Each structure stands twice: as C-alpha cells, then as structure tokens.
Amino acid sequence: MTDIHAARHSAAHIMAEAIQQLHPGAQFAYGPETDDGFYYDVKIPDGSISEEDLPKIEKAMKKIIKARHKFSMEEVPRQQALELFAGQKYKVLTLENQLADQETVSVYRQGNFTDLCRGPHVEHTGQISAFKVDRIAGSYWLGDSKNEPLQRVYGLCFPTKGELKEYVTRMEEAKKRDHRLISKQLKLFSWHDEGPGFPFMLPHGRVLFNLLIDYNRAQNNRRGYVEIHTPQMLVEDLWATSGHTGYYRENMYFSQVDDRQFAIKPMNCPGGVLVYKEERRSYRELPMRVAEFGLVHRHELSGVLHGLFRARAFTQDDAHIYCALEDMEKEIQDVVALTLETYRDFGFDEYVIYVATRPKKAIGETEVWDRATEILKRALAHQGLEYKIKEGEGAFYGPKIEFNVKDSIGRHWQLGTAQLDFFLPERFGMEYIGHDSATHTPVMLHRAIFGSLERFIGILIENTMGAFPPWLAPMQAVVLPITDDQNDYAIAAAKKLREAGLRAEADISSERLQKKIRNAQLIKIPHMLVAGGREAEAGAVAVRLRTGEDLGAMPLEDYIAGATSQVEARSWDLWNKTEEEENNGQG
C-alpha cells in the first residue's frame, strides 16, 4: 500500500513538473504535503497562474502519472547543487541560507523535473491516482509578508478516488457553511480593511459571545474559580522571564512607552502569575483556580488569516490552576470532565483526545517533561478515556492535552487544551508555605475549554449553519402583527418576553405578514409569534417555528413558560411539546 504522506509529497513534485511544462520560466519555492493533499509556492515571471490554468495543470499531471516516471534520490555536494539550481532563485536562497551549514544535500528527480528535497517519495509517478488540483491562494517567500509575494497552488490527494470524492463533497458542503458569509447574513461579525485580522463584533455576535462567557462563568463558579482581569500591555522583561520573547517573539506586538519596551499580551499567563505573587500563599489556599476572559493579540501572517478561525485578536476563556504536585492529577481530571460536559452541551458528542509532547524548541529538562507527560496520561487513563499522541506538539513550557471535536459534516476541530507547567512557577519564583512550614514551588495548569471564544463561535456557526437552538439564538422570538392594528399589542408582547428573560423584538414594519415571516426565517430566528386581531384580544400568539412548523395559538404566558423552560434545559429542539400538545396533534 502506498504511504499517503509520501504520495502527497510526490504529487507536489508532479504538479511542479506540470507547471514547469506550462510555464517554463516558473520559479519554485516550497512544495510540502498537507493534511488533505499538497501545495507548491511558485512565481511566474511576468505573469501568474489563473483559475483557468488549473484544469491544464491537472491534465499535464495525468500525463506525467501515466508515464510512470521513477523517483530517484541523489546526495550531491552543496556547491554542485548551487550550480544545478542556478536558474531557480528560491532554491539558491535555500541553499545559501537554510542549508548553508550542510556539505551535501539531497535532490530528487522524476522525468524532466529535479527538485531540492529530503523526501520521502513513492517509487514512481504512476502510484498517484486519486488527486485533484484544487485552488490558488496568495503566499510570501518564507511566509513573511515583508518578502516577495508568491502564488500557492493547492492540490488534494487521497488513497482512493472514493475518499477523494467524499472529501470534495464535504468541502462543497463546508463552503455553504462558511462562517464569514453566514456572519454577514445574520449580522454577527464583520471584517474591514481598516483592521485586517481583527473581527468586528456586531450586536447579535456580542450576544453569542456573552452567552459563552455566562456559561463558562457559571461552570467556574461551581468549581471554586475566582476571576481576574490583567492589563493588555506589560513590560517586555516580563515576557523574557516567561520565555515568550525567546520562543514566541515573531507572533508578538511591541510598543515603546516612557522609554520602556512593552509587549501586547499574546497570552494571559504572566499577568496571572503576578496576581498570584501579590501575597504570600499557604497550602490552605491551594488549589487556587484563577479564570480570566483575556483579549490577546498575536501577529499572524496575512496569508493565513481566516475570519474567526485565524485572527490577530481573540478572547481566551483562560484559567490557571496553582496547586501542590500531589493534587495536580485530580485537578486535570476535573478539567477534562468539565471540558467534555461543555462540548456535549454545545452539540459536540464526538471527540478525539491527544497528548502533545515536548517540541524541539522548549524550556526545561527532558526528565521534567517526561514526568509531566505521564501525569497527563494517568489523568486520562483514570477516567477511562482513550487518547492519541502528538509527538513534539506541546507548548514550549509544557506538554498538553488537546481536545478535538467532530462537527455535523465530519470535520475535526482542535478546541480546548490543558497544559501542565513545571517551569513558569520556577522562572517567576512562585512559592507557597506547605504543611511542613517550608517553602515549596506550586505546579501550574493552563486551561482553556472553548480556546478562543470567537473561533468557537465560528465553529458553532458552521456546525449549525447559523440555525442555533433557542437557548443560543441571539434573537429567540419575534412578534409579527398581521396588521398595524396589532402593533401596540406586538410591542407590549415583546416587552413581556424580554421581562421574562427572553431575547425578543416586534416587527412593526409595513411589510406583509408573509414577508415578515420570510425575513425572520432568513436570519434564522427560532420562534415567530404571529398576532392577529383574535390573538391580541385573547392575549395569545400563534407560534410558528423557523422550519415552517405551525404550533397553533396559545396564551402568551404559556409560550413564555415553554420557551423559558426550554432555554433553561439547553434543549437543541426548536420546541419541546407538552403531552397535551402531542395528544392534540399540534405540530
């Protein structure tokens, strides 16, 4: 069986050869595999690759595949490679910079194409069958917007044509669910050139945001968390102590204030540490659970920005737990249980758990990392939870548990994390007085459940296509008067709904009833409460669901009771029918 990673890498080389055939002067940068295929960053001198070129590239690839050219690897002296790639600007730059300390480098050849590459590859081009040239995007040399712009040509590659077809179908469905388009339709978020990478949160988007905070805050309160808020900007020395300027500097923003260098926080941890250190702590105060809904800023390259999924500013439902080593496993178990309960409440029942281990760039001794990793594994095993390992993908300060949820069309999203940290407490000199009256260093657990609140909302939007259940809907009900004669009643009814804690408004526009219903359906309001003369006289509403289902007329108070109980239960049904309604055949 062909290794899919080697196949995807090989497909990138085949695509590059096809592009070279169509554009002999093409300059090639990098062409790695991806989670679903491959891409190649290219530069076409005095031109560009267009959407119309993609079928031509795919046709040329098929000819190369049919020819079954063998992939052959050769180790050559670096100086010889410089001569071999003399006409390829980006290959020469790679040899002169990234590979400057190597005496020899490896090159791969297939057909009439030669590339600077470490491999691996399949045996011959004929082993690639299920592929598709997918799309074009912008990129930059070395991913830096200060460098020369390039074009990134993406392709898909799967073990079988059936899997490729299934993936393409799923991606077509995903396009319909694009949270940026639905956000515009439902007036949740917007994006502007005046703030690239910084989402604008509109009133209905803010309702969703606050609902997530209210949910998380209530869960925290039940578990004994306290809540803090720390400054957006702190002196750079603090970030040097934490290790961020050494390991994360390229993702940070800086500013000069009163002749001192400050950093806008990319994470909340150091500010929380300063709060911990304000007082002399005792073992009686531990575990100390401290939450913060902290807005963080991270410098993301413009080419990777993607709505709420990849932004330069977002809010973390952050928390840090400080405790003695012997209590840490229990705290991790509680965080895991809370995380999975949260995902179920928000409609995510399927998930995969990972333990991410020490990356290449990391602080601290390997032995301490191994010890921390074992604690995470034991905590999961104690709860009977299966997990997979992500080698080398922990944070620079500690290993972590990652939670990946599966959405309604089969995509997986990495959400919350629980990161075990022995190092920051030591670096910051954090202490507590133990049972033995001696000074000890606490262990620190970094915990986020939604991760980024904005990103979690984006995932919710795509999972539901914006059709939120009543408890999450920014607007839960709209009262629709049939004629102007019922406007006053509609306004009064909407006021009663709001007084009962429901999010409601009255549509007293001059539109006909059917247009009002259609407008409400387009913005996916769960409940439409129609009020004609009879309903106004009886203090009732005719309840219609956004699906078109008609529940008939009911007293306004009955509607309020049913809607509020549904919201309190966090039901995902549009309406929970009573036994009487079922017997009467309503709905």
Order of alpha helices (4+ residues) and beta strands (2+ residues): alpha-beta-beta-alpha-beta-alpha-alpha-beta-beta-beta-beta-alpha-alpha-beta-beta-alpha-beta-beta-alpha-alpha-beta-beta-alpha-beta-beta-alpha-beta-alpha-beta-beta-beta-alpha-beta-beta-beta-alpha-beta-alpha-beta-alpha-beta-alpha-beta-beta-alpha-alpha
